[in-house]
Amino acid sequence: MASAQNFIIFRARQIVDDVYGPPKSALGRQSIEAFRKKQIEKPVPVKAAPLPENERAYRIDLSDYEAVNEPRDINGRIAFRAVKGKKEFVVNEKGGIIGREYDGVGDPQNINGKIAFRAVKGSKELIVNEEGERVGEEYDGVGDPQNINGKIAFRAVKGKKEFVVNEKGERVGGEYEYVSAPRDVHGRIAFWARQGTKYFIVNEKGERVGGEHDAIGDPRYINGRIVFRAKHKNKWFIVTEEGAKIGEAYDSVRDPESIGDAVAFWAFQAGRYFVVNEKGHPVGGTYTAVSNPRDINGRVAFKAEQIKEQFVINEKGEKIPGEYEQVGVPQNIHGRIAFWARQGTKYFIVNERGGRDGREYDEVYCLKPLPDGRAYVIAKNNYAYVKDILDGAFFAGGEP
């Protein structure tokens, strides 16, 4: 059911406080008493002026609801959860209820520009699409609908069994003791499941791929195949759907990343951190910390730390020149590495040759490319927010 933490609650007292002041204050009591003495009749509702057509579709009167949550953007249209009495429902951009009123609803999800959501009806749960139709059956439990190549898929529970359901209401694979939310793997459904003590990946055909493991991560699609992280006897490794391992077994790894259609991943072994490429070789050395690898136009780059110094490593394993107390993760600016760095109290932008842009800031919030080869930085400087434009020549060259 609705929770005050998740919804905006409309209360008459809020209106009193805003207009007259708090009733417990002297000024508030005087203002309210003065209003009562005037014995003003209830005002006649005023008909609002008609809105332009392009605004009318997005103007929704909220006064009829007891509570609403923040609106969700569904491909430029509004959808939100609302409460009235003991019922919850989803409202579209025209103020219409999608489906019906339920005992509870989840947040609207964007499935290829259309609304879908989880609903509770008595002791059962279901998925509802934009037309208000049920997808599949009613179950003991469901997860939020996922967007798999523009179609709905979701996790469902019936009794002590769990499974994944597609947009046609069909089960993908079998029933298991536990399943993850389905993932979009190159436009197809894939998920991990557990049966007994063993975990495995299931593809859209319902086939188990990559073997059974003691623990497992989410499936990723890299260079035409499913790739994922798995655990066996306290060691983690990266494995393909054919069961081939990439690299060695490590104390820990994170989910693999696709860098130019090749595998790269974060790894930890014997107190040191590093990035491993598809050949199973470390990129650069080992460090006291590293970020996940980033794809810079098909090249690996990542942030690393050694003792108290931070820097960026490129695909050759080379440290980009410069000594910094702090750096941001590398950004892809028109196929080139760029990042923000801090030395002392000042932040600045650095290109892949180690060249510094001449401007300095008190803080940097983002660095993003512009279509014409340039980029922009949003930062704070001298108690003001600023947006600066950086010329494309800086990223293409620049002295180290």
C-alpha angles and dihedrals in degrees: 000000000000120000127202087226092062102037140057105240120211113215130176090222091063088060092049092050093048095049105034106013129253111324091228093059123086093237092047093051092048093049094048093047091050090053092051093051091056089061091209114190120240107276121247111248112257117225109236119236113258115264127226113269094249090056100037095071091057100045109096124177108228097183093095093062127078092212139359134185127223114294119256121222108235104183092314095321128105124242127166145165118252138184131214120170108321094333133093128198144162120254124204130214092276093053093255123139114242111226105334142301115297138187088252140352136198127226115290113259127210109238107178091322094314131105123251130163147170117255136190121217113178108304093341134081131207145172118248124198129209092273089058091250124140115245110218118332138316111277139187087252141354136189125228113287114264127214108239108177091324095313133102122256128163147172116255137187129208118174108317094334130091131197144157123258127201129212092274090058091251124139116244108219120334139306119289140179090250137002133187125230109282116261131212105244106180091323095315134099119258130161142161123249139186128220115178107322096333129094126200144163121255120201129208091272089059092250123142109235134188098022133268123302143179091246135357145195133223117292118255128193112229125166097341099316144078113260126182145158120257140179131224124173095343094312126108128211142162117254136182127224088261088060095251115144121226112214121338137307113281139187088251141353135181127225111293121258127216109237109180089333091307129107122255127164147175115252139182126203132165095345096311130105128214146151121250126204129213092272088061094249125130115249103230117332138310121285144186088253140358136185125231111282115266128213110237103181091316094319128110120242131162145168117253138183130208114188101309099339123093128199144151125259121208131211092276090058090250123142112238104239119263140075116243138169091215138008136183124235111279118269128211105239106178093322095315131105117250132162144165120252138186130215115176108329098331132089126204142165122262128196127215093270091054094257116150126221108232097238122093130200141191090229137358122214106176145356117200138164126253121214095251099061094272128104138207134224125204112206146145122250131168094351093310136100112237138187114205128187117223119206120242092236089067092062095041094053137342129154118278 
